[in-house]
Amino acid sequence: MKTVTIHAAKTQLSKLLAEVEAGEEIVVARGKEPIAKLVPFRAPAAKQRVAGRLKGKISIGPEFFEPLPEEELEAWGQ
């Protein structure tokens, strides 16, 4: 891990970002006190979707598949 001052970070930002892209972690300090850390961005991994995960937890009755009443269809403009 590398430590740089605020002034060095401002004047060498492109170089520091290239180092961060290469995997380096850089601490930015005000004097000798660390105030920030530059680290590579890692996008969160997409969660794997599993088919049937709710099986047995919910149910859909046969009335779900019945046609809607006329007044309901009219309310939807059909």
mmCIF file of the N, C-alpha and C atoms, coordinates in Angstrom:
data_MODEL
# 
_entry.id   MODEL 
# 
loop_
_atom_site.group_PDB 
_atom_site.id 
_atom_site.type_symbol 
_atom_site.label_atom_id 
_atom_site.label_alt_id 
_atom_site.label_comp_id 
_atom_site.label_asym_id 
_atom_site.label_entity_id 
_atom_site.label_seq_id 
_atom_site.pdbx_PDB_ins_code 
_atom_site.Cartn_x 
_atom_site.Cartn_y 
_atom_site.Cartn_z 
_atom_site.occupancy 
_atom_site.B_iso_or_equiv 
_atom_site.pdbx_formal_charge 
_atom_site.auth_seq_id 
_atom_site.auth_comp_id 
_atom_site.auth_asym_id 
_atom_site.auth_atom_id 
_atom_site.pdbx_PDB_model_num 
ATOM 1   N N  . MET A 1 1  ? 0.845   -1.168  0.000   1.00 0.00 ? 1  MET A N  1 
ATOM 2   C CA . MET A 1 1  ? 0.000   0.000   0.000   1.00 0.00 ? 1  MET A CA 1 
ATOM 3   C C  . MET A 1 1  ? 0.894   1.236   0.000   1.00 0.00 ? 1  MET A C  1 
ATOM 4   N N  . LYS A 1 2  ? 0.514   2.175   -0.841  1.00 0.00 ? 2  LYS A N  1 
ATOM 5   C CA . LYS A 1 2  ? 1.303   3.382   -1.039  1.00 0.00 ? 2  LYS A CA 1 
ATOM 6   C C  . LYS A 1 2  ? 0.562   4.563   -0.411  1.00 0.00 ? 2  LYS A C  1 
ATOM 7   N N  . THR A 1 3  ? 1.291   5.502   0.186   1.00 0.00 ? 3  THR A N  1 
ATOM 8   C CA . THR A 1 3  ? 0.695   6.700   0.768   1.00 0.00 ? 3  THR A CA 1 
ATOM 9   C C  . THR A 1 3  ? 1.216   7.925   0.036   1.00 0.00 ? 3  THR A C  1 
ATOM 10  N N  . VAL A 1 4  ? 0.292   8.831   -0.329  1.00 0.00 ? 4  VAL A N  1 
ATOM 11  C CA . VAL A 1 4  ? 0.664   10.076  -1.000  1.00 0.00 ? 4  VAL A CA 1 
ATOM 12  C C  . VAL A 1 4  ? -0.044  11.236  -0.313  1.00 0.00 ? 4  VAL A C  1 
ATOM 13  N N  . THR A 1 5  ? 0.511   12.429  -0.471  1.00 0.00 ? 5  THR A N  1 
ATOM 14  C CA . THR A 1 5  ? -0.123  13.620  0.085   1.00 0.00 ? 5  THR A CA 1 
ATOM 15  C C  . THR A 1 5  ? -1.242  14.091  -0.850  1.00 0.00 ? 5  THR A C  1 
ATOM 16  N N  . ILE A 1 6  ? -2.074  14.976  -0.340  1.00 0.00 ? 6  ILE A N  1 
ATOM 17  C CA . ILE A 1 6  ? -3.148  15.532  -1.168  1.00 0.00 ? 6  ILE A CA 1 
ATOM 18  C C  . ILE A 1 6  ? -2.560  16.226  -2.391  1.00 0.00 ? 6  ILE A C  1 
ATOM 19  N N  . HIS A 1 7  ? -1.514  16.985  -2.194  1.00 0.00 ? 7  HIS A N  1 
ATOM 20  C CA . HIS A 1 7  ? -0.887  17.696  -3.316  1.00 0.00 ? 7  HIS A CA 1 
ATOM 21  C C  . HIS A 1 7  ? -0.400  16.716  -4.377  1.00 0.00 ? 7  HIS A C  1 
ATOM 22  N N  . ALA A 1 8  ? 0.260   15.646  -3.956  1.00 0.00 ? 8  ALA A N  1 
ATOM 23  C CA . ALA A 1 8  ? 0.748   14.643  -4.911  1.00 0.00 ? 8  ALA A CA 1 
ATOM 24  C C  . ALA A 1 8  ? -0.427  13.965  -5.611  1.00 0.00 ? 8  ALA A C  1 
ATOM 25  N N  . ALA A 1 9  ? -1.496  13.717  -4.882  1.00 0.00 ? 9  ALA A N  1 
ATOM 26  C CA . ALA A 1 9  ? -2.669  13.078  -5.488  1.00 0.00 ? 9  ALA A CA 1 
ATOM 27  C C  . ALA A 1 9  ? -3.288  13.979  -6.551  1.00 0.00 ? 9  ALA A C  1 
ATOM 28  N N  . LYS A 1 10 ? -3.317  15.288  -6.286  1.00 0.00 ? 10 LYS A N  1 
ATOM 29  C CA . LYS A 1 10 ? -3.889  16.217  -7.257  1.00 0.00 ? 10 LYS A CA 1 
ATOM 30  C C  . LYS A 1 10 ? -3.027  16.326  -8.506  1.00 0.00 ? 10 LYS A C  1 
ATOM 31  N N  . THR A 1 11 ? -1.725  16.351  -8.326  1.00 0.00 ? 11 THR A N  1 
ATOM 32  C CA . THR A 1 11 ? -0.843  16.544  -9.475  1.00 0.00 ? 11 THR A CA 1 
ATOM 33  C C  . THR A 1 11 ? -0.581  15.252  -10.252 1.00 0.00 ? 11 THR A C  1 
ATOM 34  N N  . GLN A 1 12 ? -0.759  14.082  -9.622  1.00 0.00 ? 12 GLN A N  1 
ATOM 35  C CA . GLN A 1 12 ? -0.456  12.808  -10.274 1.00 0.00 ? 12 GLN A CA 1 
ATOM 36  C C  . GLN A 1 12 ? -1.671  11.884  -10.336 1.00 0.00 ? 12 GLN A C  1 
ATOM 37  N N  . LEU A 1 13 ? -2.875  12.455  -10.391 1.00 0.00 ? 13 LEU A N  1 
ATOM 38  C CA . LEU A 1 13 ? -4.080  11.634  -10.311 1.00 0.00 ? 13 LEU A CA 1 
ATOM 39  C C  . LEU A 1 13 ? -4.144  10.567  -11.410 1.00 0.00 ? 13 LEU A C  1 
ATOM 40  N N  . SER A 1 14 ? -3.836  10.913  -12.641 1.00 0.00 ? 14 SER A N  1 
ATOM 41  C CA . SER A 1 14 ? -3.895  9.928   -13.730 1.00 0.00 ? 14 SER A CA 1 
ATOM 42  C C  . SER A 1 14 ? -2.953  8.752   -13.464 1.00 0.00 ? 14 SER A C  1 
ATOM 43  N N  . LYS A 1 15 ? -1.737  9.058   -13.034 1.00 0.00 ? 15 LYS A N  1 
ATOM 44  C CA . LYS A 1 15 ? -0.752  8.007   -12.727 1.00 0.00 ? 15 LYS A CA 1 
ATOM 45  C C  . LYS A 1 15 ? -1.242  7.128   -11.571 1.00 0.00 ? 15 LYS A C  1 
ATOM 46  N N  . LEU A 1 16 ? -1.788  7.767   -10.539 1.00 0.00 ? 16 LEU A N  1 
ATOM 47  C CA . LEU A 1 16 ? -2.279  7.014   -9.382  1.00 0.00 ? 16 LEU A CA 1 
ATOM 48  C C  . LEU A 1 16 ? -3.457  6.116   -9.773  1.00 0.00 ? 16 LEU A C  1 
ATOM 49  N N  . LEU A 1 17 ? -4.346  6.624   -10.604 1.00 0.00 ? 17 LEU A N  1 
ATOM 50  C CA . LEU A 1 17 ? -5.477  5.807   -11.052 1.00 0.00 ? 17 LEU A CA 1 
ATOM 51  C C  . LEU A 1 17 ? -5.011  4.615   -11.877 1.00 0.00 ? 17 LEU A C  1 
ATOM 52  N N  . ALA A 1 18 ? -3.968  4.788   -12.666 1.00 0.00 ? 18 ALA A N  1 
ATOM 53  C CA . ALA A 1 18 ? -3.414  3.660   -13.417 1.00 0.00 ? 18 ALA A CA 1 
ATOM 54  C C  . ALA A 1 18 ? -2.874  2.601   -12.456 1.00 0.00 ? 18 ALA A C  1 
ATOM 55  N N  . GLU A 1 19 ? -2.247  3.045   -11.376 1.00 0.00 ? 19 GLU A N  1 
ATOM 56  C CA . GLU A 1 19 ? -1.741  2.102   -10.379 1.00 0.00 ? 19 GLU A CA 1 
ATOM 57  C C  . GLU A 1 19 ? -2.892  1.377   -9.678  1.00 0.00 ? 19 GLU A C  1 
ATOM 58  N N  . VAL A 1 20 ? -3.967  2.114   -9.409  1.00 0.00 ? 20 VAL A N  1 
ATOM 59  C CA . VAL A 1 20 ? -5.138  1.506   -8.778  1.00 0.00 ? 20 VAL A CA 1 
ATOM 60  C C  . VAL A 1 20 ? -5.759  0.471   -9.721  1.00 0.00 ? 20 VAL A C  1 
ATOM 61  N N  . GLU A 1 21 ? -5.833  0.790   -11.000 1.00 0.00 ? 21 GLU A N  1 
ATOM 62  C CA . GLU A 1 21 ? -6.359  -0.169  -11.980 1.00 0.00 ? 21 GLU A CA 1 
ATOM 63  C C  . GLU A 1 21 ? -5.525  -1.441  -12.005 1.00 0.00 ? 21 GLU A C  1 
ATOM 64  N N  . ALA A 1 22 ? -4.241  -1.312  -11.721 1.00 0.00 ? 22 ALA A N  1 
ATOM 65  C CA . ALA A 1 22 ? -3.344  -2.465  -11.703 1.00 0.00 ? 22 ALA A CA 1 
ATOM 66  C C  . ALA A 1 22 ? -3.445  -3.250  -10.396 1.00 0.00 ? 22 ALA A C  1 
ATOM 67  N N  . GLY A 1 23 ? -4.301  -2.783  -9.473  1.00 0.00 ? 23 GLY A N  1 
ATOM 68  C CA . GLY A 1 23 ? -4.505  -3.526  -8.233  1.00 0.00 ? 23 GLY A CA 1 
ATOM 69  C C  . GLY A 1 23 ? -3.906  -2.903  -6.990  1.00 0.00 ? 23 GLY A C  1 
ATOM 70  N N  . GLU A 1 24 ? -3.182  -1.821  -7.133  1.00 0.00 ? 24 GLU A N  1 
ATOM 71  C CA . GLU A 1 24 ? -2.549  -1.143  -5.990  1.00 0.00 ? 24 GLU A CA 1 
ATOM 72  C C  . GLU A 1 24 ? -3.604  -0.396  -5.171  1.00 0.00 ? 24 GLU A C  1 
ATOM 73  N N  . GLU A 1 25 ? -3.431  -0.330  -3.867  1.00 0.00 ? 25 GLU A N  1 
ATOM 74  C CA . GLU A 1 25 ? -4.256  0.507   -3.006  1.00 0.00 ? 25 GLU A CA 1 
ATOM 75  C C  . GLU A 1 25 ? -3.414  1.708   -2.601  1.00 0.00 ? 25 GLU A C  1 
ATOM 76  N N  . ILE A 1 26 ? -4.008  2.899   -2.682  1.00 0.00 ? 26 ILE A N  1 
ATOM 77  C CA . ILE A 1 26 ? -3.271  4.122   -2.395  1.00 0.00 ? 26 ILE A CA 1 
ATOM 78  C C  . ILE A 1 26 ? -4.004  4.907   -1.314  1.00 0.00 ? 26 ILE A C  1 
ATOM 79  N N  . VAL A 1 27 ? -3.290  5.311   -0.285  1.00 0.00 ? 27 VAL A N  1 
ATOM 80  C CA . VAL A 1 27 ? -3.844  6.118   0.801   1.00 0.00 ? 27 VAL A CA 1 
ATOM 81  C C  . VAL A 1 27 ? -3.471  7.573   0.538   1.00 0.00 ? 27 VAL A C  1 
ATOM 82  N N  . VAL A 1 28 ? -4.474  8.452   0.643   1.00 0.00 ? 28 VAL A N  1 
ATOM 83  C CA . VAL A 1 28 ? -4.234  9.887   0.499   1.00 0.00 ? 28 VAL A CA 1 
ATOM 84  C C  . VAL A 1 28 ? -4.218  10.470  1.912   1.00 0.00 ? 28 VAL A C  1 
ATOM 85  N N  . ALA A 1 29 ? -3.160  11.233  2.202   1.00 0.00 ? 29 ALA A N  1 
ATOM 86  C CA . ALA A 1 29 ? -2.989  11.756  3.554   1.00 0.00 ? 29 ALA A CA 1 
ATOM 87  C C  . ALA A 1 29 ? -2.871  13.273  3.550   1.00 0.00 ? 29 ALA A C  1 
ATOM 88  N N  . ARG A 1 30 ? -3.397  13.868  4.622   1.00 0.00 ? 30 ARG A N  1 
ATOM 89  C CA . ARG A 1 30 ? -3.192  15.290  4.874   1.00 0.00 ? 30 ARG A CA 1 
ATOM 90  C C  . ARG A 1 30 ? -2.057  15.344  5.890   1.00 0.00 ? 30 ARG A C  1 
ATOM 91  N N  . GLY A 1 31 ? -0.895  15.722  5.406   1.00 0.00 ? 31 GLY A N  1 
ATOM 92  C CA . GLY A 1 31 ? 0.292   15.644  6.260   1.00 0.00 ? 31 GLY A CA 1 
ATOM 93  C C  . GLY A 1 31 ? 0.622   14.178  6.475   1.00 0.00 ? 31 GLY A C  1 
ATOM 94  N N  . LYS A 1 32 ? 0.561   13.729  7.728   1.00 0.00 ? 32 LYS A N  1 
ATOM 95  C CA . LYS A 1 32 ? 0.820   12.315  8.013   1.00 0.00 ? 32 LYS A CA 1 
ATOM 96  C C  . LYS A 1 32 ? -0.449  11.561  8.371   1.00 0.00 ? 32 LYS A C  1 
ATOM 97  N N  . GLU A 1 33 ? -1.604  12.254  8.360   1.00 0.00 ? 33 GLU A N  1 
ATOM 98  C CA . GLU A 1 33 ? -2.856  11.615  8.752   1.00 0.00 ? 33 GLU A CA 1 
ATOM 99  C C  . GLU A 1 33 ? -3.634  11.126  7.527   1.00 0.00 ? 33 GLU A C  1 
ATOM 100 N N  . PRO A 1 34 ? -3.862  9.830   7.415   1.00 0.00 ? 34 PRO A N  1 
ATOM 101 C CA . PRO A 1 34 ? -4.616  9.289   6.290   1.00 0.00 ? 34 PRO A CA 1 
ATOM 102 C C  . PRO A 1 34 ? -6.068  9.796   6.315   1.00 0.00 ? 34 PRO A C  1 
ATOM 103 N N  . ILE A 1 35 ? -6.578  10.184  5.137   1.00 0.00 ? 35 ILE A N  1 
ATOM 104 C CA . ILE A 1 35 ? -7.952  10.668  5.082   1.00 0.00 ? 35 ILE A CA 1 
ATOM 105 C C  . ILE A 1 35 ? -8.797  9.938   4.045   1.00 0.00 ? 35 ILE A C  1 
ATOM 106 N N  . ALA A 1 36 ? -8.162  9.249   3.088   1.00 0.00 ? 36 ALA A N  1 
ATOM 107 C CA . ALA A 1 36 ? -8.924  8.548   2.053   1.00 0.00 ? 36 ALA A CA 1 
ATOM 108 C C  . ALA A 1 36 ? -8.087  7.415   1.490   1.00 0.00 ? 36 ALA A C  1 
ATOM 109 N N  . LYS A 1 37 ? -8.782  6.475   0.846   1.00 0.00 ? 37 LYS A N  1 
ATOM 110 C CA . LYS A 1 37 ? -8.076  5.359   0.220   1.00 0.00 ? 37 LYS A CA 1 
ATOM 111 C C  . LYS A 1 37 ? -8.626  5.173   -1.193  1.00 0.00 ? 37 LYS A C  1 
ATOM 112 N N  . LEU A 1 38 ? -7.721  5.065   -2.153  1.00 0.00 ? 38 LEU A N  1 
ATOM 113 C CA . LEU A 1 38 ? -8.103  4.757   -3.536  1.00 0.00 ? 38 LEU A CA 1 
ATOM 114 C C  . LEU A 1 38 ? -7.938  3.249   -3.727  1.00 0.00 ? 38 LEU A C  1 
ATOM 115 N N  . VAL A 1 39 ? -9.025  2.591   -4.108  1.00 0.00 ? 39 VAL A N  1 
ATOM 116 C CA . VAL A 1 39 ? -8.995  1.143   -4.327  1.00 0.00 ? 39 VAL A CA 1 
ATOM 117 C C  . VAL A 1 39 ? -9.660  0.839   -5.658  1.00 0.00 ? 39 VAL A C  1 
ATOM 118 N N  . PRO A 1 40 ? -9.330  -0.285  -6.280  1.00 0.00 ? 40 PRO A N  1 
ATOM 119 C CA . PRO A 1 40 ? -9.974  -0.642  -7.547  1.00 0.00 ? 40 PRO A CA 1 
ATOM 120 C C  . PRO A 1 40 ? -11.481 -0.855  -7.345  1.00 0.00 ? 40 PRO A C  1 
ATOM 121 N N  . PHE A 1 41 ? -12.265 -0.422  -8.318  1.00 0.00 ? 41 PHE A N  1 
ATOM 122 C CA . PHE A 1 41 ? -13.710 -0.619  -8.276  1.00 0.00 ? 41 PHE A CA 1 
ATOM 123 C C  . PHE A 1 41 ? -14.028 -2.049  -8.669  1.00 0.00 ? 41 PHE A C  1 
ATOM 124 N N  . ARG A 1 42 ? -14.837 -2.697  -7.881  1.00 0.00 ? 42 ARG A N  1 
ATOM 125 C CA . ARG A 1 42 ? -15.280 -4.059  -8.179  1.00 0.00 ? 42 ARG A CA 1 
ATOM 126 C C  . ARG A 1 42 ? -16.804 -4.046  -8.187  1.00 0.00 ? 42 ARG A C  1 
ATOM 127 N N  . ALA A 1 43 ? -17.385 -4.309  -9.343  1.00 0.00 ? 43 ALA A N  1 
ATOM 128 C CA . ALA A 1 43 ? -18.842 -4.348  -9.455  1.00 0.00 ? 43 ALA A CA 1 
ATOM 129 C C  . ALA A 1 43 ? -19.361 -5.530  -8.645  1.00 0.00 ? 43 ALA A C  1 
ATOM 130 N N  . PRO A 1 44 ? -20.469 -5.341  -7.961  1.00 0.00 ? 44 PRO A N  1 
ATOM 131 C CA . PRO A 1 44 ? -21.019 -6.463  -7.202  1.00 0.00 ? 44 PRO A CA 1 
ATOM 132 C C  . PRO A 1 44 ? -21.409 -7.602  -8.133  1.00 0.00 ? 44 PRO A C  1 
ATOM 133 N N  . ALA A 1 45 ? -21.138 -8.813  -7.703  1.00 0.00 ? 45 ALA A N  1 
ATOM 134 C CA . ALA A 1 45 ? -21.469 -9.980  -8.516  1.00 0.00 ? 45 ALA A CA 1 
ATOM 135 C C  . ALA A 1 45 ? -22.979 -10.140 -8.590  1.00 0.00 ? 45 ALA A C  1 
ATOM 136 N N  . ALA A 1 46 ? -23.466 -10.484 -9.771  1.00 0.00 ? 46 ALA A N  1 
ATOM 137 C CA . ALA A 1 46 ? -24.897 -10.709 -9.947  1.00 0.00 ? 46 ALA A CA 1 
ATOM 138 C C  . ALA A 1 46 ? -25.293 -11.976 -9.202  1.00 0.00 ? 46 ALA A C  1 
ATOM 139 N N  . LYS A 1 47 ? -26.404 -11.896 -8.493  1.00 0.00 ? 47 LYS A N  1 
ATOM 140 C CA . LYS A 1 47 ? -26.868 -13.068 -7.760  1.00 0.00 ? 47 LYS A CA 1 
ATOM 141 C C  . LYS A 1 47 ? -27.431 -14.080 -8.748  1.00 0.00 ? 47 LYS A C  1 
ATOM 142 N N  . GLN A 1 48 ? -27.094 -15.307 -8.527  1.00 0.00 ? 48 GLN A N  1 
ATOM 143 C CA . GLN A 1 48 ? -27.587 -16.389 -9.372  1.00 0.00 ? 48 GLN A CA 1 
ATOM 144 C C  . GLN A 1 48 ? -29.060 -16.637 -9.055  1.00 0.00 ? 48 GLN A C  1 
ATOM 145 N N  . ARG A 1 49 ? -29.909 -16.604 -10.081 1.00 0.00 ? 49 ARG A N  1 
ATOM 146 C CA . ARG A 1 49 ? -31.327 -16.861 -9.876  1.00 0.00 ? 49 ARG A CA 1 
ATOM 147 C C  . ARG A 1 49 ? -31.580 -18.360 -9.954  1.00 0.00 ? 49 ARG A C  1 
ATOM 148 N N  . VAL A 1 50 ? -32.406 -18.834 -9.049  1.00 0.00 ? 50 VAL A N  1 
ATOM 149 C CA . VAL A 1 50 ? -32.694 -20.256 -8.979  1.00 0.00 ? 50 VAL A CA 1 
ATOM 150 C C  . VAL A 1 50 ? -34.176 -20.473 -9.263  1.00 0.00 ? 50 VAL A C  1 
ATOM 151 N N  . ALA A 1 51 ? -34.482 -21.252 -10.292 1.00 0.00 ? 51 ALA A N  1 
ATOM 152 C CA . ALA A 1 51 ? -35.865 -21.546 -10.627 1.00 0.00 ? 51 ALA A CA 1 
ATOM 153 C C  . ALA A 1 51 ? -36.481 -22.428 -9.548  1.00 0.00 ? 51 ALA A C  1 
ATOM 154 N N  . GLY A 1 52 ? -37.719 -22.146 -9.189  1.00 0.00 ? 52 GLY A N  1 
ATOM 155 C CA . GLY A 1 52 ? -38.429 -22.971 -8.223  1.00 0.00 ? 52 GLY A CA 1 
ATOM 156 C C  . GLY A 1 52 ? -38.088 -22.679 -6.779  1.00 0.00 ? 52 GLY A C  1 
ATOM 157 N N  . ARG A 1 53 ? -37.451 -21.570 -6.521  1.00 0.00 ? 53 ARG A N  1 
ATOM 158 C CA . ARG A 1 53 ? -37.028 -21.254 -5.163  1.00 0.00 ? 53 ARG A CA 1 
ATOM 159 C C  . ARG A 1 53 ? -38.210 -21.069 -4.205  1.00 0.00 ? 53 ARG A C  1 
ATOM 160 N N  . LEU A 1 54 ? -39.366 -20.664 -4.739  1.00 0.00 ? 54 LEU A N  1 
ATOM 161 C CA . LEU A 1 54 ? -40.544 -20.457 -3.892  1.00 0.00 ? 54 LEU A CA 1 
ATOM 162 C C  . LEU A 1 54 ? -41.515 -21.624 -3.943  1.00 0.00 ? 54 LEU A C  1 
ATOM 163 N N  . LYS A 1 55 ? -41.101 -22.719 -4.544  1.00 0.00 ? 55 LYS A N  1 
ATOM 164 C CA . LYS A 1 55 ? -41.974 -23.871 -4.641  1.00 0.00 ? 55 LYS A CA 1 
ATOM 165 C C  . LYS A 1 55 ? -42.404 -24.330 -3.246  1.00 0.00 ? 55 LYS A C  1 
ATOM 166 N N  . GLY A 1 56 ? -43.725 -24.505 -3.083  1.00 0.00 ? 56 GLY A N  1 
ATOM 167 C CA . GLY A 1 56 ? -44.264 -24.917 -1.803  1.00 0.00 ? 56 GLY A CA 1 
ATOM 168 C C  . GLY A 1 56 ? -44.515 -23.772 -0.834  1.00 0.00 ? 56 GLY A C  1 
ATOM 169 N N  . LYS A 1 57 ? -44.053 -22.557 -1.168  1.00 0.00 ? 57 LYS A N  1 
ATOM 170 C CA . LYS A 1 57 ? -44.241 -21.405 -0.291  1.00 0.00 ? 57 LYS A CA 1 
ATOM 171 C C  . LYS A 1 57 ? -45.426 -20.547 -0.733  1.00 0.00 ? 57 LYS A C  1 
ATOM 172 N N  . ILE A 1 58 ? -45.744 -20.584 -2.022  1.00 0.00 ? 58 ILE A N  1 
ATOM 173 C CA . ILE A 1 58 ? -46.888 -19.841 -2.535  1.00 0.00 ? 58 ILE A CA 1 
ATOM 174 C C  . ILE A 1 58 ? -47.703 -20.768 -3.419  1.00 0.00 ? 58 ILE A C  1 
ATOM 175 N N  . SER A 1 59 ? -48.950 -20.398 -3.602  1.00 0.00 ? 59 SER A N  1 
ATOM 176 C CA . SER A 1 59 ? -49.785 -21.196 -4.509  1.00 0.00 ? 59 SER A CA 1 
ATOM 177 C C  . SER A 1 59 ? -50.720 -20.267 -5.264  1.00 0.00 ? 59 SER A C  1 
ATOM 178 N N  . ILE A 1 60 ? -51.069 -20.670 -6.464  1.00 0.00 ? 60 ILE A N  1 
ATOM 179 C CA . ILE A 1 60 ? -51.992 -19.917 -7.305  1.00 0.00 ? 60 ILE A CA 1 
ATOM 180 C C  . ILE A 1 60 ? -53.191 -20.820 -7.551  1.00 0.00 ? 60 ILE A C  1 
ATOM 181 N N  . GLY A 1 61 ? -54.354 -20.335 -7.123  1.00 0.00 ? 61 GLY A N  1 
ATOM 182 C CA . GLY A 1 61 ? -55.568 -21.128 -7.271  1.00 0.00 ? 61 GLY A CA 1 
ATOM 183 C C  . GLY A 1 61 ? -56.076 -21.125 -8.704  1.00 0.00 ? 61 GLY A C  1 
ATOM 184 N N  . PRO A 1 62 ? -56.999 -22.022 -9.017  1.00 0.00 ? 62 PRO A N  1 
ATOM 185 C CA . PRO A 1 62 ? -57.528 -22.115 -10.376 1.00 0.00 ? 62 PRO A CA 1 
ATOM 186 C C  . PRO A 1 62 ? -58.291 -20.865 -10.800 1.00 0.00 ? 62 PRO A C  1 
ATOM 187 N N  . GLU A 1 63 ? -58.798 -20.080 -9.834  1.00 0.00 ? 63 GLU A N  1 
ATOM 188 C CA . GLU A 1 63 ? -59.529 -18.863 -10.182 1.00 0.00 ? 63 GLU A CA 1 
ATOM 189 C C  . GLU A 1 63 ? -58.640 -17.828 -10.861 1.00 0.00 ? 63 GLU A C  1 
ATOM 190 N N  . PHE A 1 64 ? -57.331 -17.943 -10.690 1.00 0.00 ? 64 PHE A N  1 
ATOM 191 C CA . PHE A 1 64 ? -56.393 -17.022 -11.333 1.00 0.00 ? 64 PHE A CA 1 
ATOM 192 C C  . PHE A 1 64 ? -56.498 -17.119 -12.856 1.00 0.00 ? 64 PHE A C  1 
ATOM 193 N N  . PHE A 1 65 ? -56.806 -18.305 -13.372 1.00 0.00 ? 65 PHE A N  1 
ATOM 194 C CA . PHE A 1 65 ? -56.818 -18.542 -14.811 1.00 0.00 ? 65 PHE A CA 1 
ATOM 195 C C  . PHE A 1 65 ? -58.199 -18.333 -15.429 1.00 0.00 ? 65 PHE A C  1 
ATOM 196 N N  . GLU A 1 66 ? -59.189 -17.990 -14.624 1.00 0.00 ? 66 GLU A N  1 
ATOM 197 C CA . GLU A 1 66 ? -60.537 -17.749 -15.143 1.00 0.00 ? 66 GLU A CA 1 
ATOM 198 C C  . GLU A 1 66 ? -60.594 -16.360 -15.771 1.00 0.00 ? 66 GLU A C  1 
ATOM 199 N N  . PRO A 1 67 ? -61.464 -16.187 -16.782 1.00 0.00 ? 67 PRO A N  1 
ATOM 200 C CA . PRO A 1 67 ? -61.586 -14.862 -17.407 1.00 0.00 ? 67 PRO A CA 1 
ATOM 201 C C  . PRO A 1 67 ? -62.064 -13.824 -16.382 1.00 0.00 ? 67 PRO A C  1 
ATOM 202 N N  . LEU A 1 68 ? -61.662 -12.581 -16.591 1.00 0.00 ? 68 LEU A N  1 
ATOM 203 C CA . LEU A 1 68 ? -62.089 -11.509 -15.707 1.00 0.00 ? 68 LEU A CA 1 
ATOM 204 C C  . LEU A 1 68 ? -63.559 -11.178 -15.949 1.00 0.00 ? 68 LEU A C  1 
ATOM 205 N N  . PRO A 1 69 ? -64.266 -10.707 -14.935 1.00 0.00 ? 69 PRO A N  1 
ATOM 206 C CA . PRO A 1 69 ? -65.652 -10.290 -15.119 1.00 0.00 ? 69 PRO A CA 1 
ATOM 207 C C  . PRO A 1 69 ? -65.729 -9.090  -16.072 1.00 0.00 ? 69 PRO A C  1 
ATOM 208 N N  . GLU A 1 70 ? -66.882 -8.916  -16.712 1.00 0.00 ? 70 GLU A N  1 
ATOM 209 C CA . GLU A 1 70 ? -67.058 -7.837  -17.687 1.00 0.00 ? 70 GLU A CA 1 
ATOM 210 C C  . GLU A 1 70 ? -66.763 -6.464  -17.086 1.00 0.00 ? 70 GLU A C  1 
ATOM 211 N N  . GLU A 1 71 ? -67.231 -6.208  -15.846 1.00 0.00 ? 71 GLU A N  1 
ATOM 212 C CA . GLU A 1 71 ? -66.993 -4.888  -15.244 1.00 0.00 ? 71 GLU A CA 1 
ATOM 213 C C  . GLU A 1 71 ? -65.507 -4.615  -15.021 1.00 0.00 ? 71 GLU A C  1 
ATOM 214 N N  . GLU A 1 72 ? -64.748 -5.656  -14.735 1.00 0.00 ? 72 GLU A N  1 
ATOM 215 C CA . GLU A 1 72 ? -63.292 -5.497  -14.583 1.00 0.00 ? 72 GLU A CA 1 
ATOM 216 C C  . GLU A 1 72 ? -62.655 -5.169  -15.930 1.00 0.00 ? 72 GLU A C  1 
ATOM 217 N N  . LEU A 1 73 ? -63.054 -5.861  -16.975 1.00 0.00 ? 73 LEU A N  1 
ATOM 218 C CA . LEU A 1 73 ? -62.530 -5.584  -18.314 1.00 0.00 ? 73 LEU A CA 1 
ATOM 219 C C  . LEU A 1 73 ? -62.884 -4.180  -18.762 1.00 0.00 ? 73 LEU A C  1 
ATOM 220 N N  . GLU A 1 74 ? -64.089 -3.724  -18.449 1.00 0.00 ? 74 GLU A N  1 
ATOM 221 C CA . GLU A 1 74 ? -64.503 -2.363  -18.813 1.00 0.00 ? 74 GLU A CA 1 
ATOM 222 C C  . GLU A 1 74 ? -63.672 -1.332  -18.066 1.00 0.00 ? 74 GLU A C  1 
ATOM 223 N N  . ALA A 1 75 ? -63.354 -1.609  -16.812 1.00 0.00 ? 75 ALA A N  1 
ATOM 224 C CA . ALA A 1 75 ? -62.528 -0.683  -16.036 1.00 0.00 ? 75 ALA A CA 1 
ATOM 225 C C  . ALA A 1 75 ? -61.139 -0.535  -16.644 1.00 0.00 ? 75 ALA A C  1 
ATOM 226 N N  . TRP A 1 76 ? -60.655 -1.583  -17.297 1.00 0.00 ? 76 TRP A N  1 
ATOM 227 C CA . TRP A 1 76 ? -59.343 -1.551  -17.943 1.00 0.00 ? 76 TRP A CA 1 
ATOM 228 C C  . TRP A 1 76 ? -59.459 -1.027  -19.384 1.00 0.00 ? 76 TRP A C  1 
ATOM 229 N N  . GLY A 1 77 ? -60.649 -0.744  -19.837 1.00 0.00 ? 77 GLY A N  1 
ATOM 230 C CA . GLY A 1 77 ? -60.838 -0.195  -21.175 1.00 0.00 ? 77 GLY A CA 1 
ATOM 231 C C  . GLY A 1 77 ? -60.757 -1.214  -22.278 1.00 0.00 ? 77 GLY A C  1 
ATOM 232 N N  . GLN A 1 78 ? -61.144 -2.450  -21.993 1.00 0.00 ? 78 GLN A N  1 
ATOM 233 C CA . GLN A 1 78 ? -61.090 -3.495  -23.032 1.00 0.00 ? 78 GLN A CA 1 
ATOM 234 C C  . GLN A 1 78 ? -62.440 -4.082  -23.265 1.00 0.00 ? 78 GLN A C  1 
# 
